[in-house]
Amino acid sequence: MTIRSFTVVVLALFLSIVVSAHDVTYQGTVLAVEAARVQVKTVDAQKSTQSMWFAVDKDTQVKRGTRSVPFADARIASGERIVVIVDEHAATKNLAREVRLAAR
């Protein structure tokens, strides 16, 4: 195997790994908050809205501004703007990998 073909193989493997870890970002407004999930009114590129529930577990990273906080300590309020990042290949549907909120 030449160095050129080896480089192509390595690049193809790298790209397949990057493609397999596909995050989807949802932006919207908080409708409701429960102990292990948050309901968000999302808006897509066509300006249509949809209400979605996102699960939260111990591995979900929650950021209030630039600071990481536990989900319970984030004190998420109804009407607040929110960004939720979901790994669409996760075993749990709509499991939030990361939640971002404005600083207070």
C-alpha positions in Angstrom: 0.0 0.0 0.0 1.4 3.4 -1.0 1.4 6.4 1.4 -1.2 8.1 -0.8 -3.7 5.2 -0.6 -3.0 4.8 3.1 -3.8 8.5 3.6 -7.1 8.1 1.6 -8.1 5.1 3.8 -7.3 7.0 7.0 -9.3 10.0 5.8 -12.2 7.9 4.8 -12.3 6.2 8.3 -12.1 9.6 10.0 -15.0 11.0 7.9 -17.1 7.9 8.7 -16.6 8.5 12.4 -17.4 12.2 12.1 -20.6 11.4 10.2 -21.7 8.7 12.6 -21.7 11.2 15.6 -24.5 13.4 14.3 -25.8 16.0 16.7 -29.1 17.9 16.0 -29.6 21.4 17.6 -33.0 22.6 18.6 -33.7 26.2 19.6 -36.9 27.4 21.2 -38.7 28.5 24.3 -39.3 26.4 27.5 -42.9 25.3 27.9 -42.5 23.0 31.0 -39.8 21.5 33.2 -39.9 18.2 35.1 -37.2 16.3 37.1 -35.9 14.4 34.1 -37.1 16.2 31.0 -37.9 19.6 29.5 -40.6 20.6 27.0 -39.6 23.1 24.4 -41.5 24.9 21.7 -39.1 24.7 18.8 -39.0 26.7 15.6 -37.5 25.2 12.4 -36.1 26.9 9.3 -39.5 27.2 7.7 -40.8 29.0 10.8 -43.1 26.2 11.8 -43.4 25.5 15.6 -43.6 22.2 17.4 -43.7 21.2 21.0 -41.1 18.6 21.9 -40.0 16.8 25.1 -36.3 16.2 25.7 -35.0 13.7 28.2 -32.2 14.7 30.6 -30.0 12.2 32.4 -26.8 12.3 34.5 -24.6 12.7 31.5 -26.5 15.7 30.1 -24.3 18.8 30.3 -26.2 21.9 31.3 -24.7 25.4 30.8 -26.1 28.5 32.3 -24.1 31.2 30.3 -20.5 29.8 30.3 -20.9 28.0 33.6 -21.8 24.2 33.9 -24.5 23.5 36.4 -26.5 20.5 37.5 -29.9 20.3 35.7 -31.8 20.9 39.0 -29.7 23.9 39.9 -30.2 25.5 36.5 -33.7 26.7 37.6 -35.1 26.6 34.1 -38.2 28.8 33.8 -41.2 28.6 31.5 -40.8 31.1 28.7 -37.0 31.1 28.8 -35.0 30.7 25.6 -33.2 27.4 25.3 -30.9 25.4 23.0 -30.9 21.6 23.2 -28.3 19.4 21.5 -29.4 15.8 20.8 -27.4 12.9 19.5 -29.9 11.5 17.0 -28.2 8.1 17.2 -28.6 7.8 21.0 -30.5 4.8 22.4 -33.0 7.1 24.1 -35.1 9.2 21.8 -34.6 12.9 22.2 -32.0 12.5 25.0 -30.3 15.9 25.5 -26.6 15.7 25.3 -26.3 19.4 26.1 -28.7 22.1 27.3 -27.7 25.8 26.9 -29.3 28.7 28.7 -28.7 32.4 29.1 -26.7 33.6 32.0 -28.6 35.1 35.0 
